[in-house]
Amino acid sequence: MNKKMIVYILGKMMGVEGLLLLIPALVSLIYHEKSVISFLIVAAILLVIYMVFGRKLPASKQIYGKEGFVIVGLAWILWSAFGALPFVISGSIPYYIDALFETISGFTTTGSTILADIEALPMGISFWRSFTHWIGGMGVLVFVMMITSLDDENAMPLMRAEVPGPEADKLVPKARHTARLLYGMYFVLTAAEVVFLLFGGMNLYDALLHAFSTAGTGGFSNRAASVSFYDSAYIDGVITVFMILFGINFNLYFFILLKDWKSILKNEELWAYLGIVGVSIAIITGNILKIYGTVAHAFRYASFQVGSIITTTGFATADYDQWPELSKSILLALMFVGACAGSTGGGIKVSRLLIIVKSIRREVRKMLHPNAVTIIKVNGKKIGQDTMKNVNLYLTCYIIIMIVSILLVSIDNFDFATTFSGVLTTMSNVGPGISKVGPVMNFHPFSAVSKLVFCFDMLIGRLEIFPYLLLLSPELWRRRF
């Protein structure tokens, strides 16, 4: 294992985070807040770490898959550990574990919170809180690849370890150019949402924060009532559309640039995703019609919450914990499903569900026709045995970790709906659950141990388990590679 290269890349990443902290520091300065000091202190520490570890390129530069997983796993922990410090130093979140929970929730685009009085946060701190969503949405390593000179041979193992979904594809031959294309499209969509929100009457600060959270499918708001604070059908509609757009595989936006409409129209995952969204909205609209009186009102709230949950954004315009059980059950199922592979959304991904469904159908056919040769294809591409094995292994690990997490969190003795949905929503990077962690509640009442379990669940949910399974493997640290 190339440990010197691992330290070098991590050192470089600390420098990048130090520079990013200067942005909320500027916001604090504009609003004449004392919290500017907290950002500058942490930024200075990170830049010193960069000067010591991230400037001198090692003689041996080559890294492979195992180094990629280790770098990605450690990078997210270190970024979260240092990113939590401004909350503590400023006094906004006095206890470090609470601040770490909030920061991991930000970078992993989960959106779960321990804060009850969100509007009491200084403007700079609130900006940093939502900005972590935007950075983490496309991936912190992808962000670093876009702005640094990391060579292409080293970039692709990092991208494969971080980009969500069964497989990570290059859009162009060089991984660094792929990273720049991804962030280019990401930036354009974010800017477009800001403009639309400004037309809806939001001020620039609020529009930026809500666009950051929508783009990263995170859900942090600077309003205690979340998006319902604005009580605007226009703003609800804009955010609903953009949440669904950010839940689509970004490769498809690249196909739009190429005017390759055939590849878009043949994409099975896209149609499955839109189909799930459409059916869920229709059922919930009918189910909550008695609560809201008119089809238009029921559709408005149903479409927003379906878009928010399946994309794992976590914004709220209604307390869906008060909705009928059918609606709540559908939303819980959507937490598990998640968005498309290659999007900023969480969950197990629609592409994996497609592979699982087609695998079951193939086994049924083989029972009926033992001699038949059946091939599983998704989007016209043959799914190899390695991908099938990884999907089955991922799902198995996901369920096992969920069960263990539920058992650990249950020590706090909350009701099952709270415990189960708390684990599900953090593993799927959704944000709110139901019952005591519903859309108008928060995670503050949990013990420090449970919060650390949730932190672990958020990280493995965002990085899709395997980087942290590798980090927890004793063989990794004993063996000389």
Disulfide bonds with the S-S distance in Angstrom:
none
